[in-house]
Amino acid sequence: MRTVGCLLLDGVRAFDYAVIAEVWSMPRGSRPGLPGFELRVCGPGGGAERQPGGAPVRLGGGLERWPDFEPAALADCDLVVVPGVEDPYAPTPPPVLDALRAAHRAGVPIASLCAGAFLLAEAGLLDGRRATTHWHLAPELARRYPAVTVDPEVLFTGDGLIWTSAGVAAGIDLCLHLVRDAHGQGVAAAIARGMVTAPFRAGGQAQFIPTPVPVVGDDPLAGVRAAVLAELERPWTVAELARIAVMSERSFARRFGEAVGVPPLRWLSEQRVLAAQRLLEETDLTVEQIAVRCGFGSAVSLRPAFTRRVGVAPRDYRRAFGRARA
């Protein structure tokens, strides 16, 4: 994944475009140790010769930007990312829909951020697929496009060819996931550090958490999470975690789900897999040793959890992203 196409048209949300540019605007050699990317901004009126009488694309917030390529150039990219639009119910220009369909036929993975799912649905690319968008827009997406299975709960979802994400910050999560999937956890984490953002939130995490974001220093569960991450090798149970939090098991499980968006043991499994990814990339430890260090106990237990979360077995992941390949 080296050449990334960003679709730009009138009404695109400036935040979504900025996220895409921040993640993939990295020419080769600009950040030592990280792969170089070419971000191709494609949209109506783009190209080497600006069309007579044309106008720049008007983004939300009063910003303007001339596309560098016509929409048809999306089919020549390794990945296409469609930012959200401020009016998801407005019709999309037919040449843009044709370009998305052509990229899909060419086998190019396509991802949408937030309300960009409406463009993919209008192009017919979400038919028969599970998709998400901002929770506020999800009912209308389902009503307009009944062939799409809309899941309003998750941060992002996809099948390798088509990806969709929820609103605002979930777009960052999906972009980092796509980098991680193509280049490994180390590259995604390095980009996240540069953006000063969290390096990993699983796509299945809840979009909407019904409690306010806790004030720094006022999160009673922060100490529990820190204790777990410091000793992932321990066979943690909900009962142990509840004792650290000085809560009943029932209250702890409820409070944890409200604060983090997933149940405690699911969060624990995600953190263990994440740690295993890092060790597979950065060390020469055996898969058995990594399994013990990360709390799985054995490679036999690690394999199904890792494959379910990452999509490949631990040994295959190491072959793709380990130090020898680097």
C-alpha positions as CSV (number, residue, x, y, z in Angstrom):
1,M,0.0,0.0,0.0
2,R,2.1,2.9,-1.3
3,T,-0.2,5.0,-3.5
4,V,-3.3,6.2,-1.7
5,G,-6.1,8.0,-3.5
6,C,-8.3,10.5,-1.6
7,L,-11.6,11.3,-3.2
8,L,-12.3,15.1,-3.0
9,L,-15.6,16.7,-4.0
10,D,-17.7,19.7,-2.9
11,G,-18.9,19.4,0.6
12,V,-16.2,17.0,1.9
13,R,-15.6,17.4,5.6
14,A,-12.3,19.2,6.2
15,F,-11.5,17.1,9.2
16,D,-11.8,13.9,7.3
17,Y,-9.6,15.1,4.5
18,A,-7.0,16.4,7.1
19,V,-6.9,12.9,8.7
20,I,-6.2,11.2,5.4
21,A,-3.5,13.8,4.6
22,E,-1.9,13.4,8.0
23,V,-1.7,9.6,7.8
24,W,-0.5,9.3,4.2
25,S,1.2,12.5,3.3
26,M,4.7,11.0,3.8
27,P,6.9,11.1,0.7
28,R,9.7,8.5,0.7
29,G,12.5,9.4,3.0
30,S,10.5,12.1,4.8
31,R,10.3,10.1,8.0
32,P,13.3,7.8,8.6
33,G,12.3,4.2,9.3
34,L,8.8,4.6,7.8
35,P,7.6,3.7,4.4
36,G,6.9,6.5,1.9
37,F,3.5,7.1,0.5
38,E,2.1,9.0,-2.4
39,L,-1.2,10.7,-1.7
40,R,-3.2,11.3,-4.8
41,V,-6.0,13.8,-4.3
42,C,-8.6,13.0,-7.0
43,G,-11.7,14.9,-7.8
44,P,-13.8,16.7,-10.4
45,G,-11.7,19.3,-12.3
46,G,-8.4,17.7,-11.3
47,G,-5.5,16.7,-13.6
48,A,-2.3,18.2,-15.0
49,E,-4.3,20.7,-17.0
50,R,-7.0,22.5,-15.0
51,Q,-10.2,22.5,-17.0
52,P,-11.2,25.9,-18.5
53,G,-13.8,27.6,-16.3
54,G,-13.2,25.0,-13.5
55,A,-13.2,25.8,-9.8
56,P,-11.4,24.3,-6.8
57,V,-13.3,21.9,-4.6
58,R,-15.1,23.6,-1.7
59,L,-14.5,21.7,1.5
60,G,-16.5,22.3,4.7
61,G,-15.5,25.3,6.8
62,G,-14.9,27.5,3.7
63,L,-11.6,25.8,2.6
64,E,-10.7,25.2,-1.0
65,R,-8.4,22.7,-2.7
66,W,-7.7,21.9,-6.4
67,P,-7.6,18.1,-6.9
68,D,-4.4,16.8,-8.5
69,F,-6.0,14.1,-10.5
70,E,-9.4,13.3,-12.1
71,P,-11.6,10.7,-10.3
72,A,-10.6,8.0,-12.9
73,A,-7.1,8.0,-11.4
74,L,-8.5,6.2,-8.3
75,A,-8.4,2.9,-10.2
76,D,-4.6,3.1,-10.4
77,C,-4.1,3.5,-6.6
78,D,-3.3,0.8,-4.0
79,L,-6.0,2.1,-1.7
80,V,-8.9,4.6,-2.0
81,V,-10.2,6.6,0.9
82,V,-13.5,8.5,0.7
83,P,-13.9,11.2,3.3
84,G,-17.3,12.1,4.8
85,V,-19.4,14.8,3.2
86,E,-21.4,17.5,5.1
87,D,-24.6,16.7,3.2
88,P,-24.7,12.9,2.8
89,Y,-28.1,13.0,1.2
90,A,-27.0,15.2,-1.8
91,P,-26.6,13.3,-5.1
92,T,-23.1,12.3,-6.1
93,P,-21.9,13.3,-9.6
94,P,-22.2,10.2,-11.9
95,P,-18.5,10.4,-13.0
96,V,-17.5,10.1,-9.3
97,L,-19.7,7.0,-8.8
98,D,-18.3,5.5,-12.0
99,A,-14.8,6.1,-10.8
100,L,-15.5,4.3,-7.5
101,R,-17.1,1.4,-9.3
102,A,-14.1,1.1,-11.7
103,A,-11.6,1.1,-8.7
104,H,-13.6,-1.6,-7.1
105,R,-13.7,-3.7,-10.3
106,A,-9.9,-3.3,-10.5
107,G,-9.6,-4.8,-7.0
108,V,-8.5,-1.7,-5.2
109,P,-9.6,-1.7,-1.5
110,I,-11.9,1.3,-0.7
111,A,-12.5,2.8,2.7
112,S,-15.0,5.5,3.7
113,L,-14.9,7.7,6.7
114,C,-18.1,8.7,8.5
115,A,-20.8,9.9,6.0
116,G,-18.6,8.7,3.1
117,A,-20.5,5.5,3.5
118,F,-23.4,7.1,1.7
119,L,-21.2,7.6,-1.5
120,L,-20.2,3.9,-1.4
121,A,-23.8,2.8,-0.9
122,E,-25.0,5.1,-3.8
123,A,-22.4,3.4,-6.0
124,G,-23.8,0.0,-5.0
125,L,-20.5,-1.1,-3.3
126,L,-22.1,-1.8,0.0
127,D,-24.9,-4.0,-1.3
128,G,-24.9,-7.3,0.6
129,R,-22.2,-6.0,3.0
130,R,-22.0,-5.0,6.6
131,A,-21.2,-1.3,7.0
132,T,-21.2,1.5,9.5
133,T,-21.4,5.3,9.7
134,H,-21.9,7.9,12.4
135,W,-24.5,6.5,14.8
136,H,-26.7,9.6,14.1
137,L,-26.8,8.8,10.4
138,A,-27.0,5.0,10.6
139,P,-30.9,4.8,10.6
140,E,-31.1,6.9,7.4
141,L,-28.3,4.9,5.7
142,A,-30.3,1.7,6.5
143,R,-33.6,3.2,5.3
144,R,-32.2,4.5,1.9
145,Y,-30.1,1.4,1.2
146,P,-32.0,-1.7,2.5
147,A,-29.5,-4.0,0.7
148,V,-26.8,-2.9,3.2
149,T,-26.5,-4.4,6.7
150,V,-25.9,-1.3,8.8
151,D,-24.2,-1.7,12.2
152,P,-24.4,1.5,14.2
153,E,-22.5,0.2,17.1
154,V,-18.9,-0.4,15.9
155,L,-16.1,2.0,15.2
156,F,-15.3,0.5,11.8
157,T,-15.9,-2.7,9.9
158,G,-14.8,-4.2,6.6
159,D,-14.0,-7.4,4.6
160,G,-10.6,-6.4,3.1
161,L,-12.1,-4.9,0.0
162,I,-14.6,-2.4,1.4
163,W,-14.2,-0.6,4.7
164,T,-16.5,1.9,6.5
165,S,-16.0,3.8,9.7
166,A,-18.0,5.8,12.2
167,G,-17.7,9.5,12.7
168,V,-14.8,11.9,13.5
169,A,-12.1,10.1,15.5
170,A,-13.2,6.7,14.3
171,G,-11.8,7.7,10.9
172,I,-8.4,8.0,12.5
173,D,-8.8,4.4,13.9
174,L,-9.7,3.0,10.5
175,C,-6.8,4.8,8.8
176,L,-4.3,3.5,11.3
177,H,-5.9,0.0,11.1
178,L,-5.3,0.0,7.3
179,V,-1.7,1.1,7.8
180,R,-1.3,-1.6,10.4
181,D,-2.8,-4.2,8.1
182,A,-0.4,-3.4,5.3
183,H,2.8,-2.4,7.1
184,G,2.6,-3.8,10.6
185,Q,1.9,-2.5,14.1
186,G,5.3,-0.7,14.4
187,V,4.6,1.6,11.4
188,A,1.0,2.3,12.6
189,A,2.2,3.1,16.1
190,A,4.9,5.4,14.8
191,I,2.4,7.4,12.8
192,A,0.0,7.5,15.7
193,R,2.8,8.9,17.9
194,G,3.5,11.6,15.4
195,M,-0.2,12.5,15.5
196,V,-0.3,12.2,19.3
197,T,-3.2,9.8,19.2
198,A,-3.9,6.4,20.6
199,P,-2.3,3.7,18.4
200,F,-5.0,1.1,18.7
201,R,-8.8,1.0,19.1
202,A,-10.4,-2.2,17.8
203,G,-13.1,-1.8,15.2
204,G,-15.6,-3.7,17.3
205,Q,-15.4,-1.1,20.1
206,A,-18.7,0.7,20.8
207,Q,-19.2,4.1,19.0
208,F,-21.2,5.6,21.8
209,I,-20.3,5.4,25.4
210,P,-23.1,6.7,27.6
211,T,-21.0,8.2,30.4
212,P,-18.9,11.4,30.2
213,V,-15.2,11.2,29.5
214,P,-13.6,11.1,32.9
215,V,-11.5,14.0,34.1
216,V,-7.7,13.2,34.2
217,G,-7.0,11.6,37.5
218,D,-10.6,10.8,38.1
219,D,-10.9,7.5,36.3
220,P,-11.1,4.7,38.9
221,L,-10.4,2.1,36.3
222,A,-7.2,3.6,34.9
223,G,-5.2,1.9,37.7
224,V,-6.8,-1.5,36.8
225,R,-5.8,-1.2,33.1
226,A,-2.3,-0.1,34.1
227,A,-1.9,-3.1,36.4
228,V,-3.1,-5.5,33.7
229,L,-0.7,-4.0,31.0
230,A,2.2,-4.2,33.4
231,E,1.6,-8.0,33.9
232,L,-0.1,-9.3,30.8
233,E,1.4,-12.8,31.5
234,R,-0.9,-13.2,34.6
235,P,-4.1,-15.3,34.2
236,W,-6.3,-12.3,35.0
237,T,-9.9,-12.9,36.0
238,V,-12.8,-10.4,36.3
239,A,-12.9,-11.2,40.0
240,E,-9.2,-10.1,40.4
241,L,-9.8,-6.9,38.4
242,A,-12.9,-6.0,40.5
243,R,-10.9,-6.4,43.7
244,I,-8.3,-3.9,42.4
245,A,-11.1,-1.5,41.6
246,V,-12.7,-2.2,45.0
247,M,-16.0,-3.0,43.3
248,S,-18.3,-6.0,43.0
249,E,-17.8,-8.1,39.9
250,R,-21.1,-7.0,38.5
251,S,-20.5,-3.3,39.1
252,F,-17.0,-3.5,37.8
253,A,-18.1,-5.2,34.5
254,R,-20.8,-2.6,34.0
255,R,-18.5,0.4,34.8
256,F,-15.7,-1.0,32.6
257,G,-18.0,-1.5,29.6
258,E,-19.4,2.0,30.0
259,A,-15.9,3.5,30.2
260,V,-14.0,1.5,27.6
261,G,-16.8,0.3,25.3
262,V,-16.1,-3.4,25.5
263,P,-16.3,-6.0,28.3
264,P,-13.2,-6.5,30.5
265,L,-12.1,-9.9,29.1
266,R,-12.5,-8.8,25.5
267,W,-10.4,-5.7,26.2
268,L,-7.8,-8.0,27.8
269,S,-7.7,-10.3,24.8
270,E,-7.2,-7.3,22.5
271,Q,-4.3,-6.0,24.5
272,R,-2.7,-9.4,24.6
273,V,-2.9,-9.8,20.8
274,L,-1.5,-6.3,20.4
275,A,1.4,-7.1,22.6
276,A,2.0,-10.4,20.6
277,Q,2.0,-8.4,17.4
278,R,4.7,-6.1,18.8
279,L,6.9,-9.0,20.0
280,L,6.5,-10.9,16.6
281,E,7.7,-7.8,14.8
282,E,10.5,-6.6,17.1
283,T,12.0,-9.7,18.8
284,D,13.3,-13.2,17.9
285,L,11.3,-14.9,20.7
286,T,9.6,-18.1,19.7
287,V,5.8,-18.1,19.2
288,E,5.6,-20.2,22.4
289,Q,7.6,-17.7,24.4
290,I,5.5,-14.8,23.1
291,A,2.3,-16.7,24.0
292,V,3.5,-17.1,27.6
293,R,4.6,-13.5,27.9
294,C,1.3,-12.2,26.6
295,G,-0.8,-14.3,28.9
296,F,-2.1,-16.9,26.5
297,G,-0.1,-19.7,28.2
298,S,0.8,-21.6,25.0
299,A,1.0,-21.1,21.2
300,V,-2.0,-23.4,20.9
301,S,-4.1,-20.8,22.8
302,L,-2.5,-17.8,21.1
303,R,-3.1,-18.9,17.5
304,P,-7.0,-18.8,17.4
305,A,-7.2,-15.5,19.3
306,F,-4.5,-13.9,17.1
307,T,-5.9,-15.2,13.9
308,R,-9.4,-14.0,14.8
309,R,-8.2,-10.5,15.6
310,V,-5.4,-10.0,13.0
311,G,-6.6,-12.3,10.2
312,V,-3.5,-14.4,9.8
313,A,-1.6,-16.9,12.1
314,P,1.3,-15.6,14.3
315,R,4.0,-17.3,12.1
316,D,2.5,-15.8,8.9
317,Y,2.4,-12.4,10.6
318,R,6.1,-12.7,11.6
319,R,7.0,-13.6,8.0
320,A,5.3,-10.5,6.8
321,F,6.4,-7.9,9.4
322,G,9.2,-9.4,11.4
323,R,12.7,-7.9,11.7
324,A,14.2,-10.2,9.1
325,R,11.8,-8.8,6.5
326,A,12.6,-5.2,7.6
